């Protein structure tokens, strides 16, 4: 017996239910997707992206990883952001964290968990940056939940620092990066009041300007001369 039979049976029931309500749903959807939102959330099985915001297939482009971390060298996440912004032309990127996140909790411990500790290091950095505030919270659960919020805030900023988002803003594309957090116990999503929609919203050190075309010329000339002189 196929051990995944339940999954396949559920799938047939799901597809049939949708077709009953909207006979052309799948054929229309197969032609194109035009989501307005990119969702970057935690892999946690309880934080069900489309369902918790009541969106239908085709309406949300989704990337999930442990503890919704955006690292500027993660090609997987960066490719998702580039495709979403430049090809699908999403208008909003939403980072969604959740209270009680296991990944964030693990990052607060001094126990070795294996490979994942390398990933969790990014959250430890958020912890370190906000140590003073976090040390002031006596209750352990409250401290974890605050770090879950701070982690979202940091990841929103990391998205804004990517060349993809900055290029979109430089080209006057409408794009806003938002941060929110989900409560497992209530099913409610809280807006963290984080909204970045222009280059000026970021710390100046991260604001990238396009280099002038001839900026490399002097060094090219030096290289040419070196070649000519056999250096
Ligand atoms: Co989580």
py3Dmol code that shows the C-alpha trace and the ligand (Angstrom):
import py3Dmol

protein = """\
ATOM      1  CA  UNK A   1       0.000   0.000   0.000  1.00  0.00           C
ATOM      2  CA  UNK A   2       1.209   3.445  -0.866  1.00  0.00           C
ATOM      3  CA  UNK A   3       2.136   5.084   2.422  1.00  0.00           C
ATOM      4  CA  UNK A   4       1.154   8.434   0.958  1.00  0.00           C
ATOM      5  CA  UNK A   5      -2.318   7.267  -0.092  1.00  0.00           C
ATOM      6  CA  UNK A   6      -3.967   9.646   2.367  1.00  0.00           C
ATOM      7  CA  UNK A   7      -2.117  12.552   0.756  1.00  0.00           C
ATOM      8  CA  UNK A   8      -3.218  11.553  -2.784  1.00  0.00           C
ATOM      9  CA  UNK A   9      -6.806  10.980  -1.669  1.00  0.00           C
ATOM     10  CA  UNK A  10      -6.873  14.388   0.009  1.00  0.00           C
ATOM     11  CA  UNK A  11      -5.531  15.943  -3.168  1.00  0.00           C
ATOM     12  CA  UNK A  12      -8.305  14.481  -5.323  1.00  0.00           C
ATOM     13  CA  UNK A  13     -10.937  15.617  -2.842  1.00  0.00           C
ATOM     14  CA  UNK A  14      -9.404  19.120  -2.762  1.00  0.00           C
ATOM     15  CA  UNK A  15      -9.203  19.473  -6.551  1.00  0.00           C
ATOM     16  CA  UNK A  16     -12.762  18.206  -6.974  1.00  0.00           C
ATOM     17  CA  UNK A  17     -14.143  20.560  -4.375  1.00  0.00           C
ATOM     18  CA  UNK A  18     -12.538  23.561  -6.076  1.00  0.00           C
ATOM     19  CA  UNK A  19     -13.660  22.424  -9.551  1.00  0.00           C
ATOM     20  CA  UNK A  20     -17.202  22.057  -8.268  1.00  0.00           C
ATOM     21  CA  UNK A  21     -17.270  25.717  -7.185  1.00  0.00           C
ATOM     22  CA  UNK A  22     -15.205  27.099 -10.063  1.00  0.00           C
ATOM     23  CA  UNK A  23     -15.020  24.733 -13.055  1.00  0.00           C
ATOM     24  CA  UNK A  24     -12.326  26.786 -14.844  1.00  0.00           C
ATOM     25  CA  UNK A  25     -10.186  27.447 -11.765  1.00  0.00           C
ATOM     26  CA  UNK A  26      -7.247  25.181 -12.618  1.00  0.00           C
ATOM     27  CA  UNK A  27      -7.243  25.756 -16.376  1.00  0.00           C
ATOM     28  CA  UNK A  28      -7.296  29.546 -15.849  1.00  0.00           C
ATOM     29  CA  UNK A  29      -4.585  29.352 -13.180  1.00  0.00           C
ATOM     30  CA  UNK A  30      -2.351  27.121 -15.311  1.00  0.00           C
ATOM     31  CA  UNK A  31      -1.985  29.910 -17.874  1.00  0.00           C
ATOM     32  CA  UNK A  32      -0.288  32.378 -15.561  1.00  0.00           C
ATOM     33  CA  UNK A  33       0.353  33.461 -12.002  1.00  0.00           C
ATOM     34  CA  UNK A  34       0.189  37.098 -10.988  1.00  0.00           C
ATOM     35  CA  UNK A  35       0.642  37.278  -7.229  1.00  0.00           C
ATOM     36  CA  UNK A  36       0.873  40.717  -5.652  1.00  0.00           C
ATOM     37  CA  UNK A  37       2.723  39.460  -2.599  1.00  0.00           C
ATOM     38  CA  UNK A  38       5.909  37.615  -1.784  1.00  0.00           C
ATOM     39  CA  UNK A  39       5.685  35.877   1.575  1.00  0.00           C
ATOM     40  CA  UNK A  40       8.846  34.966   3.476  1.00  0.00           C
ATOM     41  CA  UNK A  41       7.906  32.876   6.480  1.00  0.00           C
ATOM     42  CA  UNK A  42       9.031  30.134   8.827  1.00  0.00           C
ATOM     43  CA  UNK A  43       8.901  26.489   7.689  1.00  0.00           C
ATOM     44  CA  UNK A  44       6.866  25.695  10.815  1.00  0.00           C
ATOM     45  CA  UNK A  45       3.955  23.472   9.746  1.00  0.00           C
ATOM     46  CA  UNK A  46       1.516  25.508  11.837  1.00  0.00           C
ATOM     47  CA  UNK A  47       2.142  28.798  10.033  1.00  0.00           C
ATOM     48  CA  UNK A  48       0.200  28.091   6.859  1.00  0.00           C
ATOM     49  CA  UNK A  49       0.959  31.042   4.610  1.00  0.00           C
ATOM     50  CA  UNK A  50      -1.950  31.246   2.114  1.00  0.00           C
ATOM     51  CA  UNK A  51      -4.571  29.938   4.507  1.00  0.00           C
ATOM     52  CA  UNK A  52      -3.950  32.324   7.363  1.00  0.00           C
ATOM     53  CA  UNK A  53      -4.310  35.355   5.120  1.00  0.00           C
ATOM     54  CA  UNK A  54      -7.215  33.888   3.157  1.00  0.00           C
ATOM     55  CA  UNK A  55      -5.512  33.954  -0.217  1.00  0.00           C
ATOM     56  CA  UNK A  56      -6.118  31.555  -3.072  1.00  0.00           C
ATOM     57  CA  UNK A  57      -3.605  29.593  -5.165  1.00  0.00           C
ATOM     58  CA  UNK A  58      -1.911  32.070  -7.499  1.00  0.00           C
ATOM     59  CA  UNK A  59      -2.151  34.996  -5.089  1.00  0.00           C
ATOM     60  CA  UNK A  60       0.894  34.490  -2.870  1.00  0.00           C
ATOM     61  CA  UNK A  61       4.460  33.698  -3.919  1.00  0.00           C
ATOM     62  CA  UNK A  62       6.056  31.851  -1.013  1.00  0.00           C
ATOM     63  CA  UNK A  63       9.517  31.242   0.391  1.00  0.00           C
ATOM     64  CA  UNK A  64       9.898  29.512   3.735  1.00  0.00           C
ATOM     65  CA  UNK A  65      12.902  28.508   5.791  1.00  0.00           C
ATOM     66  CA  UNK A  66      13.702  27.901   9.418  1.00  0.00           C
ATOM     67  CA  UNK A  67      12.935  31.072  11.403  1.00  0.00           C
ATOM     68  CA  UNK A  68      12.257  33.218   8.284  1.00  0.00           C
ATOM     69  CA  UNK A  69      15.835  34.364   7.900  1.00  0.00           C
ATOM     70  CA  UNK A  70      17.035  36.418   4.924  1.00  0.00           C
ATOM     71  CA  UNK A  71      20.790  36.209   4.450  1.00  0.00           C
ATOM     72  CA  UNK A  72      22.316  38.381   1.723  1.00  0.00           C
ATOM     73  CA  UNK A  73      24.425  35.442   0.512  1.00  0.00           C
ATOM     74  CA  UNK A  74      21.607  32.885   0.382  1.00  0.00           C
ATOM     75  CA  UNK A  75      21.192  32.307  -3.362  1.00  0.00           C
ATOM     76  CA  UNK A  76      17.978  30.390  -2.815  1.00  0.00           C
ATOM     77  CA  UNK A  77      16.197  33.244  -1.056  1.00  0.00           C
ATOM     78  CA  UNK A  78      17.791  35.919  -3.262  1.00  0.00           C
ATOM     79  CA  UNK A  79      16.628  34.116  -6.406  1.00  0.00           C
ATOM     80  CA  UNK A  80      13.102  33.976  -5.025  1.00  0.00           C
ATOM     81  CA  UNK A  81      13.205  37.716  -4.291  1.00  0.00           C
ATOM     82  CA  UNK A  82      14.593  38.523  -7.732  1.00  0.00           C
ATOM     83  CA  UNK A  83      12.018  36.393  -9.549  1.00  0.00           C
ATOM     84  CA  UNK A  84       9.192  37.797  -7.455  1.00  0.00           C
ATOM     85  CA  UNK A  85      10.231  41.431  -7.921  1.00  0.00           C
ATOM     86  CA  UNK A  86      11.543  41.473 -11.475  1.00  0.00           C
ATOM     87  CA  UNK A  87       9.435  38.842 -13.220  1.00  0.00           C
ATOM     88  CA  UNK A  88       6.223  38.545 -11.216  1.00  0.00           C
ATOM     89  CA  UNK A  89       6.411  42.220 -10.261  1.00  0.00           C
ATOM     90  CA  UNK A  90       5.023  41.746  -6.758  1.00  0.00           C
ATOM     91  CA  UNK A  91       4.175  44.994  -4.990  1.00  0.00           C
ATOM     92  CA  UNK A  92       4.724  43.744  -1.457  1.00  0.00           C
ATOM     93  CA  UNK A  93       7.240  41.542   0.325  1.00  0.00           C
ATOM     94  CA  UNK A  94       5.980  40.288   3.674  1.00  0.00           C
ATOM     95  CA  UNK A  95       8.285  38.820   6.294  1.00  0.00           C
ATOM     96  CA  UNK A  96       6.166  36.808   8.684  1.00  0.00           C
ATOM     97  CA  UNK A  97       7.628  35.487  11.902  1.00  0.00           C
ATOM     98  CA  UNK A  98       5.762  33.725  14.662  1.00  0.00           C
ATOM     99  CA  UNK A  99       5.857  33.792  18.438  1.00  0.00           C
ATOM    100  CA  UNK A 100       7.343  30.719  20.074  1.00  0.00           C
ATOM    101  CA  UNK A 101       9.457  29.984  16.990  1.00  0.00           C
ATOM    102  CA  UNK A 102      11.537  26.828  17.593  1.00  0.00           C
ATOM    103  CA  UNK A 103      14.389  28.138  15.452  1.00  0.00           C
ATOM    104  CA  UNK A 104      14.603  31.383  17.407  1.00  0.00           C
ATOM    105  CA  UNK A 105      14.369  29.431  20.672  1.00  0.00           C
ATOM    106  CA  UNK A 106      17.204  27.112  19.632  1.00  0.00           C
ATOM    107  CA  UNK A 107      19.342  30.146  18.764  1.00  0.00           C
ATOM    108  CA  UNK A 108      19.006  31.331  22.377  1.00  0.00           C
ATOM    109  CA  UNK A 109      20.500  28.132  23.735  1.00  0.00           C
ATOM    110  CA  UNK A 110      24.152  27.239  24.188  1.00  0.00           C
ATOM    111  CA  UNK A 111      23.594  23.640  23.087  1.00  0.00           C
ATOM    112  CA  UNK A 112      24.991  22.266  19.847  1.00  0.00           C
ATOM    113  CA  UNK A 113      22.222  21.177  17.472  1.00  0.00           C
ATOM    114  CA  UNK A 114      24.482  20.354  14.531  1.00  0.00           C
ATOM    115  CA  UNK A 115      24.473  21.888  11.054  1.00  0.00           C
ATOM    116  CA  UNK A 116      21.528  24.128  11.853  1.00  0.00           C
ATOM    117  CA  UNK A 117      23.630  26.116  14.340  1.00  0.00           C
ATOM    118  CA  UNK A 118      25.342  27.720  11.344  1.00  0.00           C
ATOM    119  CA  UNK A 119      21.943  28.967  10.167  1.00  0.00           C
ATOM    120  CA  UNK A 120      20.878  30.004  13.654  1.00  0.00           C
ATOM    121  CA  UNK A 121      24.047  32.091  13.964  1.00  0.00           C
ATOM    122  CA  UNK A 122      22.191  34.783  12.006  1.00  0.00           C
ATOM    123  CA  UNK A 123      19.604  34.986  14.779  1.00  0.00           C
ATOM    124  CA  UNK A 124      22.313  34.962  17.446  1.00  0.00           C
ATOM    125  CA  UNK A 125      23.622  38.121  15.758  1.00  0.00           C
ATOM    126  CA  UNK A 126      20.182  39.729  16.090  1.00  0.00           C
ATOM    127  CA  UNK A 127      20.263  38.683  19.750  1.00  0.00           C
ATOM    128  CA  UNK A 128      23.694  40.211  20.237  1.00  0.00           C
ATOM    129  CA  UNK A 129      22.630  43.472  18.581  1.00  0.00           C
ATOM    130  CA  UNK A 130      19.690  43.798  20.971  1.00  0.00           C
ATOM    131  CA  UNK A 131      21.279  42.249  24.049  1.00  0.00           C
ATOM    132  CA  UNK A 132      20.567  45.161  26.342  1.00  0.00           C
ATOM    133  CA  UNK A 133      16.846  45.181  25.605  1.00  0.00           C
ATOM    134  CA  UNK A 134      16.568  41.395  25.800  1.00  0.00           C
ATOM    135  CA  UNK A 135      18.460  41.158  29.091  1.00  0.00           C
ATOM    136  CA  UNK A 136      15.906  43.572  30.545  1.00  0.00           C
ATOM    137  CA  UNK A 137      13.083  41.052  29.984  1.00  0.00           C
ATOM    138  CA  UNK A 138      12.966  38.697  32.965  1.00  0.00           C
ATOM    139  CA  UNK A 139      10.346  36.276  31.676  1.00  0.00           C
ATOM    140  CA  UNK A 140      11.866  33.657  29.353  1.00  0.00           C
ATOM    141  CA  UNK A 141       8.837  33.297  27.071  1.00  0.00           C
ATOM    142  CA  UNK A 142       8.477  37.062  26.756  1.00  0.00           C
ATOM    143  CA  UNK A 143      12.184  37.330  25.919  1.00  0.00           C
ATOM    144  CA  UNK A 144      11.834  34.655  23.227  1.00  0.00           C
ATOM    145  CA  UNK A 145       8.795  36.399  21.769  1.00  0.00           C
ATOM    146  CA  UNK A 146      10.593  39.746  21.665  1.00  0.00           C
ATOM    147  CA  UNK A 147      13.516  38.106  19.837  1.00  0.00           C
ATOM    148  CA  UNK A 148      11.000  36.630  17.373  1.00  0.00           C
ATOM    149  CA  UNK A 149       9.818  40.215  16.686  1.00  0.00           C
ATOM    150  CA  UNK A 150      13.349  41.619  16.485  1.00  0.00           C
ATOM    151  CA  UNK A 151      14.268  38.837  14.071  1.00  0.00           C
ATOM    152  CA  UNK A 152      11.443  39.868  11.717  1.00  0.00           C
ATOM    153  CA  UNK A 153      12.540  43.511  11.917  1.00  0.00           C
ATOM    154  CA  UNK A 154      16.122  42.533  11.058  1.00  0.00           C
ATOM    155  CA  UNK A 155      15.056  40.370   8.124  1.00  0.00           C
ATOM    156  CA  UNK A 156      12.891  43.179   6.719  1.00  0.00           C
ATOM    157  CA  UNK A 157      16.013  45.360   6.725  1.00  0.00           C
ATOM    158  CA  UNK A 158      18.087  42.597   5.137  1.00  0.00           C
ATOM    159  CA  UNK A 159      15.607  42.392   2.257  1.00  0.00           C
ATOM    160  CA  UNK A 160      15.876  46.151   1.729  1.00  0.00           C
ATOM    161  CA  UNK A 161      19.656  45.844   1.570  1.00  0.00           C
ATOM    162  CA  UNK A 162      19.568  43.432  -1.363  1.00  0.00           C
ATOM    163  CA  UNK A 163      20.549  44.744  -4.771  1.00  0.00           C
ATOM    164  CA  UNK A 164      17.244  43.455  -6.154  1.00  0.00           C
ATOM    165  CA  UNK A 165      15.079  45.633  -3.926  1.00  0.00           C
ATOM    166  CA  UNK A 166      17.362  48.656  -4.226  1.00  0.00           C
ATOM    167  CA  UNK A 167      17.386  48.426  -8.024  1.00  0.00           C
ATOM    168  CA  UNK A 168      13.594  48.269  -8.022  1.00  0.00           C
ATOM    169  CA  UNK A 169      13.427  51.424  -5.890  1.00  0.00           C
ATOM    170  CA  UNK A 170      16.044  53.189  -7.988  1.00  0.00           C
ATOM    171  CA  UNK A 171      13.853  52.468 -11.007  1.00  0.00           C
ATOM    172  CA  UNK A 172      10.835  53.918  -9.184  1.00  0.00           C
ATOM    173  CA  UNK A 173       9.041  50.568  -8.970  1.00  0.00           C
ATOM    174  CA  UNK A 174       6.261  50.337  -6.423  1.00  0.00           C
ATOM    175  CA  UNK A 175       7.555  47.916  -3.797  1.00  0.00           C
ATOM    176  CA  UNK A 176       7.032  47.822  -0.038  1.00  0.00           C
ATOM    177  CA  UNK A 177       8.677  45.469   2.446  1.00  0.00           C
ATOM    178  CA  UNK A 178       6.569  44.701   5.537  1.00  0.00           C
ATOM    179  CA  UNK A 179       7.089  42.846   8.809  1.00  0.00           C
ATOM    180  CA  UNK A 180       4.453  40.959  10.773  1.00  0.00           C
ATOM    181  CA  UNK A 181       4.207  38.216  13.368  1.00  0.00           C
ATOM    182  CA  UNK A 182       1.765  35.372  13.883  1.00  0.00           C
ATOM    183  CA  UNK A 183       0.381  34.020  17.157  1.00  0.00           C
ATOM    184  CA  UNK A 184      -0.019  30.240  17.057  1.00  0.00           C
ATOM    185  CA  UNK A 185      -2.480  30.250  19.978  1.00  0.00           C
ATOM    186  CA  UNK A 186      -4.960  32.667  18.377  1.00  0.00           C
ATOM    187  CA  UNK A 187      -4.299  32.471  14.635  1.00  0.00           C
ATOM    188  CA  UNK A 188      -3.920  36.260  14.547  1.00  0.00           C
ATOM    189  CA  UNK A 189      -1.338  38.100  12.492  1.00  0.00           C
ATOM    190  CA  UNK A 190       0.081  41.284  14.035  1.00  0.00           C
ATOM    191  CA  UNK A 191       1.458  44.122  11.930  1.00  0.00           C
ATOM    192  CA  UNK A 192       4.856  45.124  13.333  1.00  0.00           C
ATOM    193  CA  UNK A 193       4.487  48.559  11.771  1.00  0.00           C
ATOM    194  CA  UNK A 194       7.584  48.032   9.664  1.00  0.00           C
ATOM    195  CA  UNK A 195       7.241  49.425   6.190  1.00  0.00           C
ATOM    196  CA  UNK A 196      10.080  50.252   3.869  1.00  0.00           C
ATOM    197  CA  UNK A 197       9.181  51.519   0.429  1.00  0.00           C
ATOM    198  CA  UNK A 198      12.032  53.777  -0.652  1.00  0.00           C
ATOM    199  CA  UNK A 199      15.796  53.984  -0.586  1.00  0.00           C
ATOM    200  CA  UNK A 200      15.686  56.845   1.931  1.00  0.00           C
ATOM    201  CA  UNK A 201      14.006  54.573   4.512  1.00  0.00           C
ATOM    202  CA  UNK A 202      17.293  52.742   5.036  1.00  0.00           C
ATOM    203  CA  UNK A 203      20.464  53.535   6.909  1.00  0.00           C
ATOM    204  CA  UNK A 204      22.726  55.471   4.540  1.00  0.00           C
ATOM    205  CA  UNK A 205      25.587  52.953   4.570  1.00  0.00           C
ATOM    206  CA  UNK A 206      23.371  50.393   2.815  1.00  0.00           C
ATOM    207  CA  UNK A 207      22.093  52.732   0.116  1.00  0.00           C
ATOM    208  CA  UNK A 208      23.670  51.672  -3.165  1.00  0.00           C
ATOM    209  CA  UNK A 209      24.011  54.130  -6.005  1.00  0.00           C
ATOM    210  CA  UNK A 210      24.618  53.076  -9.558  1.00  0.00           C
ATOM    211  CA  UNK A 211      28.296  53.491 -10.483  1.00  0.00           C
ATOM    212  CA  UNK A 212      29.055  55.951 -13.239  1.00  0.00           C
ATOM    213  CA  UNK A 213      29.831  54.134 -16.477  1.00  0.00           C
ATOM    214  CA  UNK A 214      33.426  55.311 -16.702  1.00  0.00           C
ATOM    215  CA  UNK A 215      34.281  54.444 -13.100  1.00  0.00           C
ATOM    216  CA  UNK A 216      36.342  51.408 -14.165  1.00  0.00           C
ATOM    217  CA  UNK A 217      38.132  53.153 -17.021  1.00  0.00           C
ATOM    218  CA  UNK A 218      41.244  54.315 -15.148  1.00  0.00           C
ATOM    219  CA  UNK A 219      41.961  50.823 -13.832  1.00  0.00           C
ATOM    220  CA  UNK A 220      41.333  49.321 -17.269  1.00  0.00           C
ATOM    221  CA  UNK A 221      43.879  51.717 -18.765  1.00  0.00           C
ATOM    222  CA  UNK A 222      46.409  50.720 -16.113  1.00  0.00           C
ATOM    223  CA  UNK A 223      45.828  47.048 -16.946  1.00  0.00           C
ATOM    224  CA  UNK A 224      46.207  47.738 -20.676  1.00  0.00           C
ATOM    225  CA  UNK A 225      49.472  49.598 -20.076  1.00  0.00           C
ATOM    226  CA  UNK A 226      50.733  46.792 -17.862  1.00  0.00           C
ATOM    227  CA  UNK A 227      50.016  44.275 -20.601  1.00  0.00           C
ATOM    228  CA  UNK A 228      51.760  46.463 -23.170  1.00  0.00           C
ATOM    229  CA  UNK A 229      54.799  46.835 -20.927  1.00  0.00           C
ATOM    230  CA  UNK A 230      54.849  43.116 -20.219  1.00  0.00           C
ATOM    231  CA  UNK A 231      54.218  43.572 -16.479  1.00  0.00           C
TER     232      UNK A 231
END
"""
ligand_1 = """\
1
CO
Co 9.433 29.033 13.431
"""
view = py3Dmol.view(width=600, height=400)
view.addModel(protein, "pdb")
view.setStyle({"model": 0}, {"cartoon": {"style": "trace"}})
view.addModel(ligand_1, "xyz")
view.setStyle({"model": 1}, {"stick": {}})
view.zoomTo()
view.show()
